[in-house]
Amino acid sequence: MKKQALVIGLGFAGSVVSRILADSGYDVIALEKRAHIAGNMFEYERSNGVRVHLYGPHIFHTNNEAVFSFLNRFSGFYPYSHRVIGKIDNQLVPIPFNFTSIDRLFSKDIATVYKTKLSKAFDLESRVTISDLFDTQDPDIRDLANFVLQKVFVNYSAKQWGVPFDQLDSTVTSRVPVVIGEDDRYFSDKIQMMPLLGFTDLFERLLNHPNIAVNLNSESNRRIRLHPDSGKVLLDGIPFSGPVCYTGPIDELFDYSLGALPYRTTEFVFEDYDVNCLQCTPVINYPNEEKYTRISEFKHITLQEVPDKTTILKEYPMPYHYGSNMIPLYPIQNPDNKRKYEDYLRLGKSYSDLFFCGRLAEYKYYNMDAVVARAMQVADDILSTPKYD
């Protein structure tokens, strides 16, 4: 009999695993609960002709040549350096905070002091954290650090995560640095590209393989069951004999037996306008007064030419509620939640054919390139397991 594999979820994690296994001769049964592939990368064209990212803007950037080489098999790419500005004290300044931000928000004399001291304390064009600034012990740099903390991070974090900044995990707080220089790119990776025809097109090509059977609108909790006594995964009530890659919420797989793992989610509000553009940049962050955290204008990202039409997206963060139609987006990383995840992972190890991959299955905040790299590794782990030879 031909080798079979079961993959649950068709975001990047599940789609990459599916393709690699299919290329290696497996027949892959791929289940996706939504009505579309591509997970949170899904793009579609609105009635005004503007292509948008349904679940917020997603930008590809990486230093991993192997990841880019793999994805380049399925799509052409165009160079794209993402830029974000933020509204601070009624000024629009670059985010991450940099020397241009300092020049716009402080008098010339004060700005000169800050930039001079930062240049002496850190390498030019380096990216440092707020903690790095506080650790210098220089009173002026620490004053600047406190300004950036209060104006850029504190209120934004309260909106985005629903908790004070000092309660956030370091993996979250280090994601947006301070730039020692004038580099206004949001990311510093050497590869910054976007798929030529969008992410949905990339995924369609990624999953276009005769060995991959895509099943949309397939709720895994209706088709997948775990059988503890045998240590097998059941598909439609029948023990599945091959590897199973699960990319959905790990607590859902175990019927929340150890309690639910909390997430943050976002309400996405799209607005269409009969103008060519509303913003001067792809994304404007609103860290303070407004209820939303950012506004994205997709034509700046997709480089579409749609005259006198544009679409923006406002994002309103909120708690994720189980049993709702909300999408769990951001795992809330803290010691208690990490321990609960580890307990679920121990349950998962009772099933020798079960592999976990992705943000929900591993309860981990992955960048896009990191989840592709992780999926490549999981696929390799499956293919190198002796019993699947």
C-alpha atoms as one frame of an Amber mdcrd trajectory, in Angstrom:
protein
   0.000   0.000   0.000   1.109   3.543  -0.695   2.248   5.517   2.323  -0.284
   7.917   3.777   0.003  11.001   5.981  -2.617  13.105   7.688  -2.174  16.872
   8.067  -4.561  19.065  10.063  -4.531  22.753   9.154  -3.412  24.434   5.930
  -1.602  27.544   7.021   2.119  27.625   6.352   2.908  24.860   8.844   0.513
  22.281   7.438   0.903  23.268   3.793   4.700  23.031   3.831   4.628  19.654
   5.596   1.993  18.442   3.111   4.064  19.436   0.097   7.321  17.937   1.321
   5.643  14.644   2.217   3.793  14.585  -1.122   7.060  15.196  -2.982   8.471
  12.217  -1.062   5.750   9.875  -2.251   3.135  10.134   0.470  -0.569  10.426
  -0.216  -1.517  13.331   2.028  -4.986  13.831   3.462  -5.122  17.525   4.410
  -7.948  18.842   6.590  -8.733  22.556   6.901 -11.568  23.863   9.078 -11.981
  27.104   7.146 -13.494  27.521   3.700 -10.117  28.532   2.284  -6.474  27.506
   2.311  -3.540  29.704   3.444  -4.629  30.152   7.060  -4.039  33.692   8.284
  -2.072  34.456   5.095  -5.263  34.354   3.016  -5.735  37.198   0.541  -8.764
  38.055  -1.544  -9.896  40.787  -3.902 -12.613  43.116  -2.692 -15.416  44.406
  -4.912 -13.417  47.583  -5.595 -10.568  45.523  -7.077  -8.145  45.954  -4.161
  -6.496  42.759  -2.920  -6.284  42.618   0.869  -4.998  40.323   3.621  -8.138
  39.103   5.400  -6.387  38.621   8.758  -4.145  41.669   8.792  -0.950  42.496
   6.886   1.658  39.759   6.592   5.145  40.597   5.374   7.755  38.050   4.330
  11.247  38.706   5.675  14.027  36.297   6.562  17.730  35.625   6.899  17.112
  31.950   6.149  18.177  31.264   2.555  16.759  27.728   2.657  13.287  28.989
   3.540  13.281  31.551   0.744  14.624  29.009  -1.735  11.837  26.591  -0.842
   9.059  29.177  -1.214  10.599  30.533  -4.405   9.665  27.231  -6.059   6.004
  28.246  -5.850   5.983  31.965  -6.505   7.948  34.816  -7.948   8.772  37.563
  -5.441   9.268  41.305  -5.633  11.490  43.336  -3.287   9.523  45.030  -0.539
  10.836  46.819   2.556   8.050  47.352   5.058   7.795  50.767   6.695   5.630
  51.774   9.629   5.052  55.141  11.224   3.383  55.849  14.550   1.298  58.700
  15.910   3.158  60.056  18.950   2.344  63.476  20.443   0.425  64.279  17.246
   3.551  63.653  15.161   3.975  60.804  12.666   7.375  59.236  13.294   9.156
  56.064  12.149   8.534  52.835  14.060  10.803  51.237  15.240  11.884  54.425
  16.982  15.028  55.803  15.335  17.074  59.003  14.959  14.447  60.516  12.658
  11.839  59.889  15.367  14.081  61.710  17.854  14.535  64.676  15.506  10.767
  65.061  15.039   9.825  64.795  18.710  12.556  66.804  20.467  14.226  70.169
  20.113  17.422  70.256  18.060  19.685  70.530  21.125  18.047  67.684  23.030
  17.913  65.501  19.914  21.639  66.051  19.352  22.427  64.952  22.924  20.348
  61.781  22.582  21.778  60.800  19.196  25.372  61.507  20.235  25.115  59.430
  23.398  23.321  56.574  21.642  26.001  56.493  18.945  28.712  56.178  21.588
  26.879  53.534  23.621  25.828  51.286  20.711  26.944  50.361  17.220  25.482
  52.576  14.512  22.530  50.962  12.710  22.212  48.316  15.420  18.812  47.474
  16.909  18.518  47.448  20.677  15.749  46.788  23.170  14.283  49.139  25.744
  16.062  47.051  28.375  19.374  47.720  26.634  18.748  51.456  26.902  17.887
  51.276  30.594  20.977  49.159  31.268  23.378  51.893  30.121  23.028  53.862
  33.411  23.430  57.084  31.416  20.694  59.452  32.712  19.952  60.964  29.300
  19.653  57.597  27.560  17.502  56.336  30.413  15.260  59.405  30.060  14.882
  58.629  26.362  14.198  54.983  27.175  11.421  56.002  29.528   9.930  58.325
  26.887   9.909  55.543  24.273   8.538  53.070  26.804   5.647  55.353  27.753
   4.847  56.746  24.317   5.456  53.714  22.094   5.088  50.566  24.182   2.981
  50.941  27.332  -0.415  51.873  25.922   0.071  49.876  22.737   0.863  46.773
  24.781  -2.159  47.340  27.017  -4.379  47.460  23.915  -2.699  44.596  22.088
  -2.233  42.179  24.981  -4.640  43.381  27.643  -1.921  43.391  30.325   0.675
  45.924  31.544   3.967  46.064  29.653   5.976  44.687  32.600   3.903  41.488
  32.564   4.710  40.643  28.961   7.115  37.863  28.054  10.505  39.014  26.746
   9.820  37.270  23.411   7.084  39.845  22.887   8.797  42.964  24.255  11.919
  42.414  22.148  10.028  42.227  18.849  10.017  45.999  18.262  13.488  47.452
  18.895  14.999  50.944  18.876  17.223  51.650  15.861  20.553  53.401  16.460
  20.510  55.364  13.228  18.155  56.423  10.460  17.193  53.036   9.017  13.399
  53.324   8.823  12.676  49.792   7.657  10.483  47.834  10.040  12.638  44.720
   9.578  16.378  44.369   9.143  16.506  40.919   7.478  18.640  40.592   4.362
  15.745  39.059   2.404  12.605  41.208   2.333  10.213  40.144  -0.406   6.532
  39.630  -1.165   4.957  36.942  -3.385   4.316  38.350  -6.829   0.624  37.433
  -7.033  -0.051  37.265  -3.315  -0.011  34.628  -0.610  -3.161  32.807  -1.707
  -1.630  32.205  -5.125   1.557  30.928  -3.454  -0.471  28.477  -1.347  -2.471
  27.267  -4.332   0.766  26.355  -6.086   2.245  24.899  -2.891  -0.718  22.536
  -2.495  -1.098  21.765  -6.201   0.173  18.194  -6.127  -1.610  14.988  -7.192
  -0.713  13.362  -3.867  -2.400  16.080  -1.757  -6.144  15.806  -1.109  -7.364
  19.134   0.296 -10.508  18.934   2.436 -11.952  22.367   3.250 -14.668  23.019
   5.836 -13.351  20.002   7.740 -13.493  20.529  11.500 -10.757  18.367  12.978
 -12.685  17.821  16.226 -15.446  16.167  14.184 -13.141  13.894  12.207 -10.161
  13.323  14.494 -10.180  11.484  17.785  -7.404  10.235  20.031  -7.522   6.655
  21.331  -5.438   6.633  24.540  -5.442   2.858  25.026  -3.886   2.134  21.637
  -1.947   5.388  21.298  -3.467   5.863  17.852  -5.120   8.784  16.091  -8.534
   7.935  14.652  -9.685   9.486  11.376 -13.456   9.178  10.982 -13.374   6.471
  13.662 -10.666   4.344  11.996  -7.070   4.136  13.304  -4.742   6.045  10.994
  -1.607   4.084  10.163   0.746   6.859   9.076   2.218  10.072  10.490  -0.179
  12.772  11.652   0.914  16.430  11.622  -1.347  18.570  13.765  -1.183  22.370
  13.452  -4.369  23.373  15.271  -4.811  24.392  18.924  -3.236  21.695  21.066
  -5.753  22.168  23.889  -8.638  21.630  21.460  -7.133  18.312  20.347  -7.294
  17.091  23.946 -10.804  18.493  24.522  -9.404  21.141  26.896  -8.861  18.437
  29.492  -6.169  20.514  31.232  -7.941  23.823  30.683  -7.957  26.264  27.789
  -4.803  28.045  26.686  -5.578  31.776  26.350  -5.049  33.866  23.228  -5.566
  37.403  22.052  -7.445  38.040  18.849  -8.385  41.013  16.701 -11.514  42.470
  15.182 -10.668  43.416  11.601 -12.648  46.348  10.194 -12.207  47.061   6.480
 -13.155  50.387   4.909 -13.270  51.163   1.174 -12.712  54.653  -0.229 -13.015
  56.196  -3.681  -9.603  57.844  -3.563  -6.222  56.730  -4.813  -4.586  56.551
  -1.358  -5.353  57.622   2.213  -1.963  57.086   3.859   1.596  57.917   2.909
   2.856  54.559   4.168   1.587  50.953   4.428   0.902  50.987   8.167   0.338
  53.693  10.768   0.450  52.587  14.406  -1.737  54.272  17.010  -0.154  53.360
  20.343  -2.038  55.763  22.576  -5.421  57.501  22.290  -7.292  55.461  19.681
  -9.006  52.127  20.421  -7.449  50.487  17.355  -3.739  49.683  17.226  -2.998
  50.331  13.570  -4.393  51.162  10.142  -3.053  49.321   7.094  -3.485  50.362
   3.478  -2.882  47.372   1.256  -2.093  49.042  -2.065   1.236  50.140  -0.567
   2.036  46.480   0.165   0.652  44.678  -2.892   1.786  47.445  -5.309  -1.549
  47.189  -7.117  -2.593  49.841  -9.601  -6.283  50.446  -8.852  -7.029  54.084
  -9.754  -9.184  56.078  -7.327  -9.926  53.043  -5.149  -8.330  52.012  -1.885
  -9.039  49.858   1.162  -7.805  50.304   4.707  -7.962  47.980   7.684  -8.359
  48.991  11.327  -7.413  46.447  14.003  -9.099  46.294  17.401  -7.418  43.789
  19.766  -9.557  41.824  22.212  -9.580  38.617  24.277 -10.217  35.387  22.411
 -13.324  33.493  23.530 -13.609  29.758  22.946 -16.755  28.600  21.220 -17.004
  31.836  19.241 -16.202  32.563  15.598 -13.054  34.410  16.643  -9.632  33.389
  15.338  -6.979  32.633  18.011  -4.073  34.792  16.852  -1.556  35.483  19.610
  -0.571  32.962  22.311  -0.271  34.706  25.669   3.189  33.743  26.855   3.621
  33.607  30.626   4.986  30.942  33.017   1.584  29.450  33.880   0.525  29.132
  30.253   3.885  27.656  29.259   3.546  25.022  31.996   0.041  24.157  30.837
   1.296  23.788  27.275   4.110  21.493  28.427   1.513  19.339  30.184  -0.452
  19.057  26.949   2.730  18.231  25.074   3.400  15.358  27.485  -0.050  13.993
  26.658   0.823  14.257  22.983   3.935  12.131  23.412   1.687   9.162  24.198
   0.872   9.044  20.475   3.926   7.950  18.518   2.521   8.989  15.128   1.577
  12.508  16.232   3.710  15.522  15.303   2.998  19.098  16.366   3.887  22.107
  14.238   2.950  25.780  14.177   1.831  28.652  16.351  -1.314  27.004  17.724
   0.017  23.472  18.122   3.225  24.677  19.781   1.682  27.675  21.552   4.474
  29.870  20.293   4.693  33.211  18.509   6.259  32.322  15.144   7.283  34.699
  12.405   6.350  33.500   8.948   9.830  32.355   7.965  10.329  30.609  11.297
   7.165  28.538  10.924   8.217  27.510   7.398  11.624  26.457   8.752   9.919
  24.554  11.564   7.600  22.800   9.091  10.579  21.790   6.970  12.167  20.298
  10.093   8.990  18.424  11.107   8.669  16.991   7.610  12.292  15.866   7.793
  11.645  14.296  11.220   8.756  12.324   9.734  10.734  11.186   6.718  13.685
  10.124   8.889  11.553   8.047  11.276  12.468   4.400  10.603   8.950   2.967
  10.813   7.796   5.227   7.962  10.505   4.032   5.566
